[in-house]
Amino acid sequence: MKNKQLKKHIVCVVAVAILAAIFLLPVAAAPPLYLNLEGHTASPGQIKLYFNTNASQVEANQLTLTVGGEQIPIESLRRFKETNEPAAWLFMVDISGSIKKQQFEDIKAVLLSFAGLLGETDSAAFMPLGDELHDTPFVRGKKALESAIEALEVSRENTNLYAGIVKALDILKTQRDLPEKRQVVILSDGLDDFSRGYTLNEVNDKVKEARVPIHTIAFGGSSEDAINGAKTLGSFARASAGGLDLSFEDGDLAQTVVGSAKDGWVLSMNTIGLRISDRGALELTLTTAEGTAKDSTAIGAAEIIPPTTVPETTTEQDPPTPVWVYLSAGGGVAVLLVLIVLLLVLRRKKKKTLEKDELPPLTAGSEAPLSPQMMLRFTPIGASAGGGLDVPMYQELLVGRAPGDAGLALPDSQISEIHCRFFFKNERLYLEDCGSERGTYLNGVPIRSSMPVERDDVLQLGDMKMRVTW
């Protein structure tokens, strides 16, 4: 009897324990819904927008797109893999002495897996993370990728990880001939060996601004340093626009990363008739049963250009023209030619006598289009609103230290005699470096070729920073 009662008690205790375990165990919460804008391309009357999200499926009616506060209809929505468009991949490879020989062989094996999955039109570059960071060319095709991978060698150098990430993002931002879909993959132990340079917070800020997915693959181990390095490396993926935080033990790494990129989305919208004053906010909102997520970016008015249409004309058979009409028309043409010659002489004379004070300056709020004659205002950063210098510009403006040659002469030993120049191209203002020793920067980005200038951009020559407006 006692044994039966004891068994009953045991059964009850076990049942209560099981129920308690079921109800008290923490339920794994689903990750919050996110949406990341990666980039966009503009053509007359249309903009294509690239984004990624962790939503399992997205329909066009779940998306709301606004530009400058105005809702824009969505024309099409496709997975990136359905577009057959190429992508650009920049692989950052740790070659430092902290990477053991077997780890480096594992890294090369993963890279070769990537080479087998990328398309023939995809572009890829490999940046070794050593003491010095060098520009590496982008190549296409499996054989070219495999050759570049086999050329990688481990060294005794230190890992310049933080500066390498900043440089990689700068390359992807300034190299205009790359596809708009851009990805970064970092294979490292996550340890930066340089005591000077960028801080972790500074790098993560730049990662957030770049809107480029950064996929990190940690090759470390189980030591405390390796664990901390993997955590640091993963922070770059989490701060980026949808990057994956992975480790060597996570299985088919190349398939996971490439599959994630291909599962991104491409959205097309029609911009005919859309107008924004200068720069507006482009915002995309996704609403599903899982929640709501949104992201936004700035877009320039110059990118929203309606297509030019030529009206159709019909030709009709005209009656024969009388002879007296040709005679009178010939006299009219002769008079018109005389007037045109006089007008050109007067304009040339006026242009020679035109002084700086006669140029009408364009204020920062003016919506007038760029013209062959304008006033550029250069305001040193930190100066008062009236502390700028107005400089007249015709077809180009040279900036440098030589007062006789430069339209804007700056007495600074860090500035070259002819440092950079502003010029017009397709009715837009552009800036290019003229082979200066210390380089020309626009909004903190080094100018490798000509770059378009927007109102209120920041120009840096040496240590001098100036805001440019008109």
MIBANU-154161 format. One record per residue (C-alpha): y, x, z. Coordinates in pm, whole numbers, plus 32768, in hexadecimal, padded with zeros to 4 digits. Example, Ala and Ser with C-alpha at 12.3 -4.5 7.8 and 13.67 -1.06 7.14 Angstrom:
<recs>
((7E3E 84CE 830C));
((7F96 8557 82CA));
</recs>
This chain:
<recs>
((8000 8000 8000));
((80EB 8113 8064));
((8096 81CE 7F24));
((80ED 809D 7E4E));
((8238 8075 7EFE));
((827E 81E7 7ED5));
((8234 81D0 7D5F));
((831F 80A7 7D43));
((8432 816A 7DF1));
((83FC 8293 7D0B));
((8408 81B5 7BD5));
((854A 8111 7C50));
((85EC 8260 7C9A));
((858E 82E8 7B42));
((860E 81AD 7A96));
((875A 81C0 7B50));
((877B 8331 7AFB));
((873E 82EC 7989));
((883B 81D0 7982));
((8939 82A6 7A3A));
((8907 83C1 7943));
((893A 82D3 781F));
((8A79 8238 78A4));
((8B10 8367 794D));
((8ADA 846B 783E));
((8C22 84AD 7784));
((8C27 840E 762E));
((8C84 8506 751E));
((8DCE 848A 7495));
((8E00 8489 731F));
((8F05 8586 72AD));
((905B 84EA 726B));
((90B2 8490 7107));
((9187 8596 7058));
((922F 85C0 6F05));
((92BD 8707 6E7C));
((939D 872F 6D4D));
((9347 8870 6C96));
((9437 887D 6B70));
((94BC 87C6 6A40));
((950A 87FB 68D2));
((961F 874B 6814));
((9639 86F4 66A5));
((972F 8609 65F8));
((96FD 84B2 668F));
((95CD 850B 6764));
((956F 85C9 68A1));
((9410 862C 6909));
((93D2 864F 6A7D));
((92B3 8716 6B17));
((9238 86B8 6C73));
((9106 86BD 6D54));
((908E 85DD 6E6D));
((8F60 85B1 6F4D));
((8F3F 8442 6EEA));
((8DE8 840C 6E4F));
((8E78 8342 6D2F));
((8FD9 82F7 6CB7));
((9050 81DA 6BD9));
((91A3 81C8 6B31));
((91FA 8087 6BEA));
((91D4 8143 6D35));
((92EC 8233 6CD8));
((9463 81FF 6CED));
((9541 82F7 6C36));
((96BA 830C 6C64));
((97BD 83FB 6BD3));
((9915 83FB 6C70));
((98B4 82B9 6D28));
((9859 8204 6BE5));
((96EF 8195 6BBC));
((964E 8216 6A7E));
((951F 8174 69D7));
((93E8 824D 69BC));
((9365 8271 685A));
((9217 831A 689E));
((9149 83B3 69B7));
((9026 84A1 697C));
((8F59 85A5 6A30));
((8FC2 8705 69D3));
((8E64 874D 694F));
((8E8D 862D 6858));
((8FC5 86C4 67B9));
((8F21 8807 6737));
((905E 88BF 679D));
((9048 8A2D 680B));
((9094 8AAE 6969));
((9117 8BF9 69EE));
((9058 8CA9 6B05));
((90D5 8DD0 6BD1));
((8FC8 8E79 6CA3));
((903A 8F55 6DC4));
((8F27 904C 6E21));
((8F1B 9117 6F62));
((8EC1 9280 6F07));
((8F22 931C 7055));
((8E51 93FA 7134));
((8E08 92D5 7220));
((8D26 923C 7115));
((8BC7 92C9 7126));
((8B07 932A 6FEC));
((8A1A 91FF 6FFA));
((8B3C 9111 703B));
((8BED 9198 6F08));
((8AB5 9166 6E34));
((8AA6 8FFF 6EB5));
((8C15 8FD1 6E56));
((8BD2 904B 6CF3));
((8AA5 8F64 6CD9));
((8B80 8E3A 6D34));
((8C86 8EA5 6C37));
((8B7D 8EBC 6B27));
((8B16 8D58 6B7E));
((8C7E 8CED 6B45));
((8C7D 8DA1 69F5));
((8B51 8CD2 698A));
((8BF8 8B88 69E6));
((8D57 8BB6 695A));
((8D9C 8B34 67FD));
((8DDF 8C0F 66CF));
((8F4D 8BA3 66CC));
((8F82 8BD9 6842));
((904E 8D0A 68A8));
((8FF1 8DEA 69CE));
((907F 8F22 6A73));
((8FF5 8FFA 6B8D));
((90E4 9093 6C8F));
((904F 91A6 6D6C));
((90D8 9196 6ECF));
((911D 9301 6F26));
((9245 93D7 6F90));
((92FC 9390 6E49));
((930A 9242 6D95));
((930A 924E 6C1A));
((9339 9147 6B0F));
((91EC 90FF 6A6A));
((91D0 9062 6910));
((913B 8F0B 68DF));
((9009 8F0C 67FE));
((8F31 8DFF 675E));
((8DC2 8DE2 670E));
((8C8A 8E2E 67D7));
((8C5D 8F92 6757));
((8DC5 8FF4 67A2));
((8DA7 8F61 6900));
((8C61 9018 6945));
((8CF8 9162 68D0));
((8E23 9137 69B8));
((8D3A 90E7 6ADC));
((8C59 9212 6A9F));
((8D8D 92F4 6A9F));
((8DDF 9295 6C07));
((8D8D 93A4 6D07));
((8D9D 93B0 6E81));
((8E8B 94B5 6F11));
((8F00 9549 7058));
((904F 949A 7039));
((90E7 939E 7128));
((90F8 9227 70E3));
((9253 91B5 707A));
((91ED 9047 7098));
((9334 8F9A 70F2));
((9405 904A 6FEA));
((92ED 900F 6EEF));
((92F9 8E96 6F23));
((9472 8E92 6EF1));
((9452 8F63 6DB5));
((933B 8E89 6D2B));
((940A 8D4D 6D5A));
((9534 8DF9 6CB8));
((9461 8E56 6B87));
((93E7 8CF1 6B5E));
((9548 8C6A 6B81));
((95FA 8D53 6A8F));
((94F2 8D88 6980));
((9552 8C6B 6899));
((9438 8C8F 679C));
((9327 8C2D 6894));
((9289 8AD1 689E));
((932E 89E1 6992));
((91EA 89B8 6A5A));
((91E8 8AF2 6B35));
((90FB 8B61 6C4A));
((90E6 8C88 6D3A));
((8F9D 8D05 6DCF));
((8FA3 8E06 6EEB));
((8E66 8EC7 6F42));
((8EAC 8F91 707D));
((8E64 8FBA 71EE));
((8FC2 8F31 7237));
((9045 906C 72E1));
((919B 90F1 727B));
((91B7 9264 72CC));
((9330 9287 72A0));
((940B 9279 73D7));
((9548 924B 7306));
((959A 9145 7203));
((955D 8FCF 71FD));
((94F2 8F13 7334));
((93E0 8E0D 7337));
((94E0 8CF4 735C));
((95B1 8D77 723A));
((9482 8D83 7155));
((9413 8C23 71B4));
((9574 8BA3 716D));
((9564 8C39 7010));
((9408 8BA9 6FDF));
((9488 8A4A 7030));
((95AB 8A6F 6F3D));
((94D2 8AED 6E1E));
((9402 89AE 6DE7));
((92D7 8A7E 6D76));
((9179 8A45 6E07));
((9105 8B82 6EBA));
((8F8E 8B91 6EF1));
((8F24 8C8E 6FFA));
((8DC9 8D27 701C));
((8D9A 8DEF 715D));
((8CB6 8F21 7153));
((8CB1 8FA1 72B4));
((8B9D 8F77 73AF));
((8B70 8F01 7514));
((8C54 8FF6 75C8));
((8D8F 8F7A 7674));
((8E6D 9024 7570));
((8DA5 8F87 7456));
((8DC1 8E2C 74F0));
((8F38 8E51 7521));
((8F5E 8ED5 73BE));
((8E9E 8DAB 7332));
((8F80 8CBD 73F4));
((90B8 8D68 736C));
((902D 8D5F 720C));
((8FDB 8BEE 722E));
((913F 8B9F 729A));
((91B9 8BFB 713C));
((90C5 8B04 709E));
((912D 89ED 718C));
((92A0 8A30 7150));
((9275 8A2D 6FD6));
((9267 8904 6EE9));
((90FA 88A4 6F1D));
((904F 89F6 6F3A));
((8EF2 8A1B 6FCF));
((8EA5 8AE9 7108));
((8D4B 8B83 70D1));
((8C70 8C9F 714B));
((8B5E 8D69 70A3));
((8A53 8C94 714C));
((8ACE 8B4F 70AB));
((89DF 8B53 6F85));
((8A43 8B42 6E17));
((8BAB 8BAE 6E47));
((8C13 8BC3 6CDA));
((8B86 8A6B 6C89));
((8C37 89D4 6DB7));
((8D8B 8A68 6D61));
((8D80 8A2E 6BE9));
((8CFC 88CE 6C21));
((8E1C 8885 6D0C));
((8F1B 88F5 6C06));
((8E76 8829 6AF3));
((8E70 86F4 6BD0));
((8FED 86F7 6BE4));
((90BB 85F0 6B32));
((91B4 85EB 6A12));
((92AF 84CE 69FE));
((9390 8482 68D4));
((94D4 83BD 68E5));
((95D5 834A 67E8));
((973B 83BE 682D));
((97EF 8316 6709));
((9931 8280 678E));
((9912 8329 68E1));
((9A4D 83D9 695B));
((9A8E 84A7 6A94));
((9BDB 8550 6AD8));
((9B6B 86B7 6B17));
((9A30 86E9 6BE5));
((9969 85C8 6C73));
((9832 8599 6D46));
((96EA 854B 6C9A));
((9609 849B 6D97));
((949F 842E 6D6D));
((93FD 8341 6E68));
((9289 82EF 6E7C));
((9219 81B8 6F37));
((90A3 817A 6F6D));
((8FC3 80D9 706F));
((8FB8 8230 7115));
((9130 8231 7150));
((9272 82A2 70A7));
((92D7 8400 703B));
((9406 847E 6F7D));
((94A8 85BC 6F00));
((95EF 8607 6E4E));
((969B 871B 6D8D));
((97ED 8755 6CE9));
((9812 8724 6B75));
((9938 8788 6A9B));
((99F7 869A 69BC));
((99C7 878C 6899));
((9850 8749 68A8));
((987E 85D6 6863));
((98DF 85D3 66F6));
((98AC 849A 6623));
((981A 84D7 64C9));
((9908 84D7 63A6));
((98B6 83CC 62A8));
((9941 83C2 6149));
((9980 825D 60CA));
((98D6 8202 5F88));
((99B9 81D7 5E5D));
((9980 810E 5D24));
((99FB 817D 5BD1));
((9A8F 8088 5ADC));
((9AE7 80B9 5970));
((9C61 80DE 595C));
((9D29 8077 5829));
((9DB6 818E 5747));
((9EEA 8236 57DA));
((A027 822A 5701));
((A0B6 8376 5686));
((A202 8346 573F));
((A149 8344 588B));
((A0C3 84A3 584B));
((A21E 8522 57EF));
((A2C1 8494 5928));
((A1A0 8511 59FD));
((A1CC 866E 5972));
((A339 866F 59D7));
((A2DB 85F2 5B31));
((A1DF 8708 5B5D));
((A2E4 880C 5B00));
((A3D7 8783 5C02));
((A2C3 8779 5D07));
((A269 88E7 5CC9));
((A3D5 894E 5CF9));
((A3E5 8891 5E45));
((A2A3 8934 5EC0));
((A327 8A92 5E71));
((A46B 8A49 5F2B));
((A3AA 89C1 6056));
((A2CC 8AF7 606C));
((A3FE 8BDE 6060));
((A4AA 8B1B 6177));
((A36F 8B19 6253));
((A33D 8C8F 6227));
((A4A5 8CCF 6286));
((A487 8BED 63B5));
((A349 8C96 6429));
((A3ED 8DEE 6420));
((A50B 8D79 64FF));
((A434 8CB1 65F0));
((A459 8D35 6751));
((A379 8D0E 687F));
((A460 8C14 692A));
((A447 8B29 6801));
((A2CD 8AF5 6825));
((A283 89A7 68CD));
((A18F 89EF 69EB));
((A061 890C 6A15));
((A03D 8898 6B7B));
((9EEC 8886 6C2C));
((9EE5 870D 6C08));
((9F3D 8709 6A96));
((9E3E 8674 69AB));
((9ED5 871A 6876));
((9DD1 87D1 67A2));
((9DD9 8949 6780));
((9EC8 89BB 6670));
((9F1B 8B0C 65CF));
((A048 8B2D 66BA));
((A024 8AED 682D));
((A079 8B74 6983));
((9F64 8C00 6A5F));
((9FAF 8C0A 6BD3));
((9F06 8D1C 6C9F));
((9F12 8CE0 6E18));
((9E84 8DEA 6F02));
((9D84 8D56 6FF2));
((9E34 8D13 713C));
((9F90 8CFF 70A5));
((A06D 8BCD 70D0));
((A078 8ABC 6FC8));
((A1B3 8B52 6F30));
((A138 8CB8 6F3E));
((A098 8CBC 6DE6));
((A108 8D6B 6CAA));
((A134 8CAC 6B62));
((A0D0 8D75 6A2F));
((A0FE 8CF8 68C9));
((9FCE 8D01 67EA));
((9FB3 8CE9 6672));
((9E6A 8D30 65C5));
((9DF9 8E21 66D7));
((9E6D 8EBB 681D));
((9E0D 901D 6883));
((9DF1 9067 69F8));
((9DF4 91C8 6A83));
((9EB3 92E5 6B21));
((9F75 935A 69EC));
((A0C7 92A7 69EA));
((A10C 92FB 687F));
((9FC9 9265 67F7));
((9F61 915C 68F4));
((A00D 900A 68F0));
((9FBA 8FF4 6A63));
((9FE7 914E 6B00));
((9F52 917E 6C5C));
((9FA8 92C1 6D19));
((9E51 92FC 6DB3));
((9D8A 943E 6D8E));
((9C41 9378 6D8A));
((9CAC 92C3 6C4E));
((9C7C 9363 6AF8));
((9D9E 938F 6A08));
((9D18 9270 6937));
((9C26 91C1 6A23));
((9BE3 906C 6985));
((9C77 8F70 6897));
((9CA7 8DF8 687A));
((9C85 8D5B 6722));
((9C57 8C0D 6674));
((9B15 8B9E 65D1));
((9AD5 8A3E 6550));
((9C0F 89C6 6606));
((9B8A 8A46 6755));
((9BFC 8B66 682E));
((9B06 8C88 6852));
((9AFB 8DCE 6918));
((9A48 8F11 68C3));
((9A32 906C 695B));
((9AC6 918A 688D));
((99DA 929D 6901));
((9A7B 92C5 6A58));
((99EA 93B8 6B55));
((99CC 92C1 6C77));
((997E 9187 6BB2));
((9A1C 902F 6B95));
((99A6 8F0A 6C6A));
((99E2 8D95 6C3B));
((9993 8CC4 6D6F));
((98CB 8DEA 6DF5));
((97F3 8E0A 6CBC));
((9808 8F51 6BF5));
((9869 8F17 6A8B));
((9769 8FAF 69A1));
((97F7 8EFF 686E));
((990F 8E05 683E));
((9917 8CDB 692C));
((99E1 8B96 6919));
((9AF6 8B73 6A1B));
((9B36 8A2F 6AD5));
((9C74 89D7 6B8E));
((9C77 8A68 6CF3));
((9B68 8B6D 6CAA));
((9B7F 8CB0 6D77));
((9BAD 8DFA 6CBC));
((9B4C 8F3E 6D6E));
((9BB3 9099 6CF4));
((9B53 91A9 6DEA));
((9BAF 9122 6F41));
((9CC0 903F 6EB6));
((9C6F 8ECA 6EA1));
((9D50 8DD2 6DEE));
((9D35 8C60 6DA5));
((9D73 8C08 6C39));
((9E15 8ABF 6BD8));
((9F01 8A30 6AD3));
</recs>
